[in-house]
């Protein structure tokens, strides 16, 4: 018998089918992967199964019986829990407080029984082999710690089906191993996993069966052994897939666009970093969590204060760094947290794209709306943004299409230096390669890119050179010729040789 079986599921938004006649089943004790391009309907499916959305047709069968899931509380009550791509923790709450979110705190009538909470947490961590400092607040936890905490929270009640939505999106390979170990323990205890990810290596490593969605429809469910990476991608986009090959370019780099000279930040996250990025060059920046990658990009852009050192843009020393000044100079930041830092989710696609350059469309107090709309439509067409039109709210788009809007917004200011922090996080493989092509085109046209990713193979696929950070310092400067992941990881763990390997 299936644990969860879905028959003829439909969901309609604004006259368009987000899901159409979807059939799917998940068996007890299996890891069932769900894949598809951004906008294929994966998130909608998850929200229906967990009671966030109501279906417009179809049936949900749970352990063979038809069920109606009206809200997330109903889902948790029958044994369905989800760990979302966007972590649902309260930053200022401790691990203990977040663990009991939505549940009744143990109490004696006059106060909370903290000892009972601590004992419950300790028992749960021992059961699943997890080690966390539960006295830390969520905002002080690392990405893998927050992920583990969310999973423990899901296991506070009986959990038969755990849905993991892009669980490794912000994790390095080493941090992901901690998660995979925990998934193994959950499966041993009989929990089923619905695993949603764009990372093909994870899909083929973890899953027993794989379901493919395309344009809101179920395309296929296959056993892992019956397909391969290229076959799966072809099912996702209905075309034969051919991976883009990185072409090594000799002597293509031009003059320095960015020079960072011995920069240290006030908070000590960046310690005496020096690097440079030249015209026509994509430079990778890699390091484990806490290495200072994001902090360095934010410092260059003017979001984070430096205590010493210099930032030089096109040969000119910049003393008063700020986001507005950087944007005016032709420097853009593609931030890691697009929903928090790059987009206004309640505004339309048009409003988001043109927000940094509204002056371009204004005449005094009047906005030239037609011209603004036409410009936004052009960028949507160029970047293949899937949406009903420029007036659709960004919050209604899939993650990949939101990221395309982020790039359209960046391109509006005609930048020459791109500071990219996890620019392909949680986007499908076709969108990832589209972003890679876009960045390569910008570099080929004379621009420069400083590229951060937690996916080491992605850095090696796209970068001409790469810097390795370890505990806030640059420990290696490597030309991307015959570099292996093992070479890079040795530096990440402080086992490399000299800093300058070029």
C-alpha positions in Angstrom: 0.0 0.0 0.0 1.2 3.5 -0.8 1.8 5.9 2.1 0.6 8.9 0.1 -1.2 8.6 -3.2 -2.4 11.5 -5.3 -5.0 11.1 -8.1 -6.0 13.7 -10.7 -4.7 16.7 -8.7 -5.5 20.1 -10.1 -4.6 23.6 -9.0 -5.6 26.8 -10.9 -4.2 30.3 -10.4 -5.7 33.2 -12.4 -7.1 30.9 -15.0 -3.8 29.0 -15.5 -3.2 25.4 -14.3 -0.3 25.2 -11.9 -1.0 21.5 -11.6 -3.1 19.5 -14.1 -4.3 15.9 -13.5 -1.2 15.0 -11.4 -0.9 11.4 -10.3 1.8 10.3 -7.9 2.5 7.8 -5.0 5.0 7.6 -2.3 5.8 4.3 -0.6 6.6 3.6 3.0 10.3 3.9 3.8 11.5 5.2 0.5 13.3 8.3 -0.6 11.2 9.6 -3.5 12.8 12.5 -5.5 10.7 15.1 -7.2 12.4 17.1 -10.0 11.4 19.6 -12.7 12.3 23.0 -14.0 11.5 26.0 -12.0 7.8 26.6 -12.5 7.0 22.9 -13.1 4.6 22.8 -10.1 6.8 21.2 -7.4 6.2 23.9 -4.8 2.5 24.0 -5.5 2.4 20.2 -5.0 4.2 20.5 -1.7 1.8 23.3 -0.5 -1.2 21.2 -1.3 0.1 18.1 0.5 0.9 20.2 3.6 -2.4 22.1 3.6 -1.1 25.6 2.6 -3.2 25.4 -0.6 -6.5 23.7 -1.3 -6.7 21.6 -4.5 -9.2 22.6 -7.2 -9.7 18.9 -8.1 -8.4 15.4 -7.3 -8.0 13.2 -4.4 -5.3 12.7 -1.7 -5.1 9.2 -0.2 -3.2 8.7 3.1 -2.5 5.1 4.0 -5.3 4.1 1.6 -8.0 6.4 2.9 -9.1 9.7 1.3 -8.1 12.7 3.4 -8.7 16.5 3.4 -5.8 18.5 4.6 -7.1 22.0 5.4 -4.0 23.5 7.0 -0.4 22.6 8.0 -1.8 21.6 11.4 -3.9 18.8 9.7 -0.8 17.7 7.8 1.3 17.4 11.0 -1.4 15.6 12.8 -1.5 12.7 10.3 2.3 12.6 10.1 3.4 14.9 7.2 6.1 17.5 7.9 8.1 19.7 5.7 11.4 21.5 5.9 11.1 24.4 3.5 13.8 25.9 1.3 13.4 29.2 3.2 14.0 28.2 6.8 11.0 28.7 9.1 12.8 29.5 12.4 12.5 32.6 14.6 16.0 34.1 14.5 16.0 35.4 18.1 14.7 32.2 19.6 17.1 29.5 21.0 17.2 26.0 19.6 14.9 24.8 22.4 12.3 27.5 21.7 12.4 26.8 18.0 12.1 23.1 18.6 8.8 23.6 20.4 7.3 26.1 17.9 3.7 25.2 17.3 3.6 22.8 20.2 2.6 23.3 23.9 5.6 24.1 26.1 5.9 21.8 29.0 4.6 23.7 32.0 3.7 23.2 35.7 1.0 25.9 35.6 3.2 28.6 36.9 5.9 28.5 34.3 7.7 26.7 31.6 9.5 23.5 32.6 12.8 24.2 30.8 14.4 21.0 32.2 11.7 18.9 30.5 12.3 20.7 27.2 16.0 20.2 27.5 15.6 16.5 28.2 13.2 16.1 25.2 15.7 17.8 22.9 18.6 15.7 24.3 16.7 12.5 23.7 15.7 13.5 20.2 19.3 14.4 19.3 20.6 11.1 20.7 18.0 9.2 18.7 19.1 10.7 15.4 22.8 11.2 16.1 22.6 15.0 15.9 24.8 17.4 17.9 23.6 21.0 18.3 24.1 23.7 20.9 20.5 24.3 21.6 21.3 27.4 23.8 22.3 29.3 20.6 19.7 31.4 18.8 18.8 30.4 15.3 20.5 33.5 13.9 23.8 32.4 15.4 23.5 28.9 14.0 25.2 27.9 10.7 23.1 26.8 7.7 23.5 23.1 8.4 22.7 23.6 12.1 19.5 25.4 11.1 18.6 22.6 8.7 19.2 19.9 11.4 17.1 21.9 13.9 14.2 22.1 11.4 14.4 18.3 10.8 14.4 17.6 14.6 11.4 19.9 14.9 9.6 17.9 12.3 10.4 14.7 14.2 8.9 16.1 17.5 5.6 14.5 16.5 5.2 11.1 14.7 6.4 11.8 11.2 5.7 9.2 8.5 6.5 11.5 5.5 9.2 14.2 5.7 9.3 16.6 2.7 12.8 18.2 2.2 12.6 21.2 -0.2 16.1 22.1 -1.5 17.7 21.2 1.8 21.3 21.6 0.6 20.7 24.9 -1.3 23.0 26.9 1.1 25.2 24.0 2.2 28.7 23.1 1.1 29.4 19.5 0.1 30.9 18.7 3.5 27.9 20.2 5.3 25.5 18.2 3.1 27.2 15.0 4.2 25.8 15.7 7.7 22.3 15.9 6.3 22.7 12.7 4.2 23.8 10.8 7.3 20.6 12.0 9.1 18.4 11.0 6.1 19.9 7.5 6.4 18.9 7.3 10.0 15.4 8.5 9.2 15.0 5.8 6.5 16.2 3.1 8.9 13.4 4.1 11.2 10.8 3.8 8.5 10.2 7.5 7.6 9.5 8.2 4.0 11.3 11.2 2.4 10.0 13.3 -0.5 13.3 14.9 -1.7 13.0 18.0 -3.9 16.3 19.2 -5.3 18.0 20.5 -8.5 21.3 18.8 -7.6 21.4 15.7 -9.8 24.2 14.0 -7.9 22.1 14.1 -4.7 19.1 12.8 -6.6 21.0 9.7 -7.9 22.7 9.2 -4.6 19.7 9.2 -2.3 16.5 8.3 -4.1 14.8 5.0 -4.8 12.4 6.4 -7.3 12.2 9.8 -9.2 9.1 11.7 -10.3 9.4 14.3 -13.0 7.0 17.3 -13.3 6.9 19.5 -16.4 4.5 22.5 -16.9 2.4 21.4 -14.0 2.0 17.8 -15.2 3.3 14.4 -14.2 5.7 13.3 -16.9 7.2 10.1 -15.5 8.1 8.1 -12.4 11.2 6.0 -12.8 13.4 3.8 -10.7 16.8 5.4 -10.1 18.6 2.6 -11.9 16.5 3.0 -15.1 17.7 6.5 -16.0 20.7 8.7 -15.9 21.4 12.4 -15.5 21.0 13.4 -19.1 17.8 11.3 -19.5 16.3 12.9 -16.5 17.0 16.4 -17.7 15.5 15.5 -21.1 12.3 14.5 -19.4 12.3 17.8 -17.5 12.5 20.0 -20.6 11.3 17.6 -23.3 14.5 18.1 -25.3 17.7 16.3 -25.7 20.2 17.6 -23.2 23.8 18.5 -23.9 25.9 19.9 -21.1 27.7 23.1 -21.9 31.5 22.7 -21.8 33.8 25.3 -20.3 36.4 26.5 -22.7 39.7 27.5 -21.3 40.8 30.9 -22.6 44.4 31.9 -22.6 45.4 35.6 -22.2 41.8 36.8 -22.4 41.9 38.9 -19.2 42.4 42.7 -19.6 43.0 45.5 -17.1 42.1 45.2 -13.4 38.5 46.1 -12.8 38.6 45.3 -9.0 41.5 45.3 -6.7 41.1 44.5 -3.0 44.2 45.3 -1.0 44.6 43.9 2.5 41.0 44.4 3.5 39.9 43.6 7.1 36.3 44.1 8.3 35.2 45.7 11.6 33.6 42.4 12.7 36.7 40.4 11.8 35.0 38.1 9.4 37.4 39.2 6.6 41.1 39.3 7.6 43.6 41.0 5.4 42.2 39.8 2.1 43.8 40.8 -1.2 42.6 39.8 -4.7 41.9 41.2 -8.1 39.4 40.7 -10.9 40.2 41.7 -14.5 38.2 42.6 -17.6 36.8 39.6 -19.4 37.4 37.4 -16.4 35.2 35.2 -14.1 36.9 34.7 -10.8 35.6 32.1 -8.4 35.6 32.5 -4.7 35.3 29.3 -2.7 35.4 28.3 1.0 33.5 26.4 3.6 30.8 28.0 5.8 32.3 30.8 7.9 35.2 31.4 5.5 34.0 35.0 4.8 32.8 34.7 1.2 29.5 36.7 1.6 31.1 39.1 4.0 33.8 40.0 1.5 31.3 40.7 -1.3 29.3 42.8 1.0 32.4 44.8 2.0 33.3 45.5 -1.6 29.7 46.6 -2.3 29.6 48.8 0.7 27.1 46.9 2.9 29.7 46.0 5.5 32.3 48.3 7.1 36.0 47.7 6.8 38.5 48.7 9.4 41.5 48.7 7.1 42.6 48.1 3.6 41.6 49.5 0.2 39.1 48.8 -2.5 40.1 50.0 -6.0 37.6 50.1 -8.9 39.0 50.6 -12.4 42.2 52.1 -10.9 40.4 54.6 -8.6 40.6 54.2 -4.8 37.1 54.2 -3.3 37.0 55.6 0.2 33.3 56.0 0.8 31.8 52.6 -0.1 28.0 52.3 -0.2 25.5 50.3 -2.2 24.2 53.5 -4.0 27.7 54.6 -4.9 28.6 51.1 -6.1 25.5 51.0 -8.3 26.3 54.4 -9.8 29.8 53.1 -10.4 28.6 50.1 -12.4 29.0 47.5 -9.6 26.1 45.2 -8.8 25.6 42.6 -6.1 23.5 39.5 -6.7 22.8 38.6 -3.1 22.4 35.1 -1.7 19.0 35.8 -0.1 17.0 37.0 -3.1 13.7 37.2 -1.2 15.1 39.2 1.6 17.8 41.3 -0.1 17.1 41.5 -3.8 13.4 41.6 -4.4 10.3 43.2 -3.0 8.0 40.2 -3.0 4.7 42.2 -3.0 5.7 44.3 -6.0 5.3 43.4 -9.6 8.0 42.1 -12.0 8.1 45.5 -13.7 8.4 47.4 -10.4 11.3 45.2 -9.3 13.2 45.3 -12.5 13.1 49.1 -12.8 13.4 49.9 -9.1 17.1 50.9 -9.2 16.8 53.1 -12.3 13.4 54.8 -11.9 14.9 58.1 -12.8 15.4 56.8 -16.3 11.6 56.7 -16.7 10.5 59.8 -14.9 9.8 63.3 -16.1 9.5 65.4 -13.0 6.8 63.9 -10.9 5.4 61.8 -13.7 6.5 58.2 -14.5 6.5 57.2 -18.2 4.7 53.9 -17.5 4.5 52.7 -21.1 8.2 53.0 -21.6 8.9 51.4 -18.3 6.6 48.4 -19.2 8.2 48.0 -22.6 11.7 47.8 -21.0 10.6 45.2 -18.5 8.9 43.2 -21.2 12.2 43.2 -23.2 14.2 41.8 -20.2 11.5 39.2 -19.5 11.7 38.0 -23.1 15.5 38.0 -23.1 15.8 36.1 -19.9 12.8 33.8 -20.6 11.0 34.7 -17.4 7.9 32.5 -17.1 5.0 34.7 -16.0 1.6 36.0 -17.0 3.1 39.4 -17.7 5.0 42.3 -16.2 2.2 43.0 -13.7 2.4 39.7 -11.9 3.7 39.8 -8.4 7.3 38.5 -8.0 6.2 36.5 -4.9 4.0 34.4 -7.2 6.9 33.2 -9.4 9.0 30.1 -9.0 12.5 30.5 -7.5 14.3 30.3 -10.8 12.1 32.9 -12.4 12.6 35.2 -9.4 16.3 34.8 -9.9 15.9 35.8 -13.5 14.1 39.0 -12.3 17.1 39.7 -10.0 19.4 39.5 -13.0 17.2 41.7 -15.1 17.1 44.2 -12.3 21.0 44.1 -12.2 21.4 44.4 -16.0 19.1 47.5 -16.0 22.0 49.6 -14.6 24.5 48.4 -17.3 27.1 47.2 -14.8 30.7 46.2 -15.6 31.4 44.3 -12.4 29.1 41.5 -11.0 29.5 40.4 -7.4 27.5 37.1 -7.5 26.7 35.4 -4.2 25.2 31.9 -4.8 23.5 33.2 -8.0 22.2 29.7 -9.0 21.1 28.6 -5.6 17.9 26.4 -5.8 17.4 26.9 -9.6 17.0 24.1 -12.1 19.9 23.0 -14.2 18.7 24.7 -17.4 18.3 28.0 -15.6 21.7 27.5 -14.0 23.3 27.1 -17.4 21.4 30.1 -18.7 22.9 32.2 -15.9 26.3 30.8 -16.6 26.0 31.8 -20.3 24.7 35.3 -19.3 27.7 35.8 -17.0 30.1 34.5 -19.7 28.6 36.9 -22.3 29.0 39.8 -19.9 32.7 38.9 -19.3 33.3 38.4 -23.0 31.9 41.9 -23.6 34.5 43.4 -21.3 32.8 42.9 -17.9 34.1 41.1 -14.9 32.6 38.6 -12.4 33.4 37.6 -8.9 31.5 34.4 -8.4 30.7 32.7 -5.0 29.1 29.2 -4.9 28.9 26.5 -2.3 28.9 24.0 -5.2 32.6 23.5 -5.8 32.1 21.8 -9.1 30.1 24.8 -10.3 33.0 27.1 -9.5 35.3 24.8 -11.4 32.9 24.7 -14.3 32.7 28.5 -14.8 35.7 30.2 -13.3 38.9 31.3 -15.1 40.7 31.6 -11.8 39.7 31.0 -8.2 40.6 32.2 -4.8 40.2 29.9 -1.8 39.2 31.4 1.6 39.8 29.8 4.9 38.8 31.5 8.2 38.5 35.0 6.5 41.9 34.8 4.7 42.9 34.0 1.1 44.9 30.8 1.2 45.2 30.1 -2.5 45.1 31.9 -5.9 44.6 29.1 -8.5 44.4 29.3 -12.3 41.6 26.9 -13.3 43.8 24.5 -15.2 43.8 20.9 -14.1 42.5 21.9 -10.6 40.6 19.1 -8.9 38.0 19.4 -6.0 40.5 17.6 -3.8 43.1 20.3 -4.5 40.7 23.0 -3.5 39.4 21.2 -0.4 42.9 20.7 0.9 43.3 24.5 1.1 39.8 24.8 2.7 41.0 22.7 5.6 44.3 24.5 5.8 46.4 21.7 4.2 47.5 23.5 1.0 51.0 24.7 0.2 51.7 28.3 -0.7 49.0 31.0 -1.1 50.1 32.0 -4.7 49.9 29.0 -7.0 49.8 30.9 -10.2 
